Amino acid sequence: MPLNALQLFKILSDETRLSIVLLLRESGELCVCDLCTALQQSQPKISRHLAMLRESGLLLGRKQGKWVHYCLSPHIPVWAARVIEHAWSSQRDDLQLMAQKLGTNGGTANCC
């Protein structure tokens, strides 16, 4: 079933899910441990939100060893990608700082 506006806004209404989507927009691809570090949240909580984002079709996961790396899906409807892009541009400075902190750890926080 294609993503509609109500579903997108319900998904992004959660601060953690919105932060995950915007960090992935900023960084391109991140593993669970990077997201846990950046958002200062536990792995089970981040994984639960990632599952919801995957089920909605917003994210894709790529398994590498025992870790899964996530990125925004290239199949997101154009209108939804624009919403994400506008949200990202409104928080760009904060997101760049978060991404830089991850970059100081060799691009990965604790795992990869």
C-alpha positions, 0 to 999 in steps of 0.5 A: 500500500503506497504511503499517504500524507496521514501515514507520513505525518504520523510516522514523523510525529515521533521525535526519535523517528524524525531524528532518524530520518533526518540523520539519514538524510544528512549522512546517507547511511548509518548503522544502528550503533551510530543512531544510538550514539547520535540520539543517545537512545538504547539499541532496542528503542532505536531498533523498534523505531527503525522497524516502523520506518522500514515497514512504512517504506521510508528506509532500507536496511543492508546487512553487513556482518552482524550489523544492519546499515540503514538509508532512506529508500530511493522509492519514497514518493517525490512529495514525501521526499520534499517534506523530508528535505524541507525538514532537513534544511530547517535543522541542517546545522544541528544535524551536521554537528551530530554527523560530525561527532559520528565522523570523529569515531571513524564513521562508526560509533561503537560497532562496525 
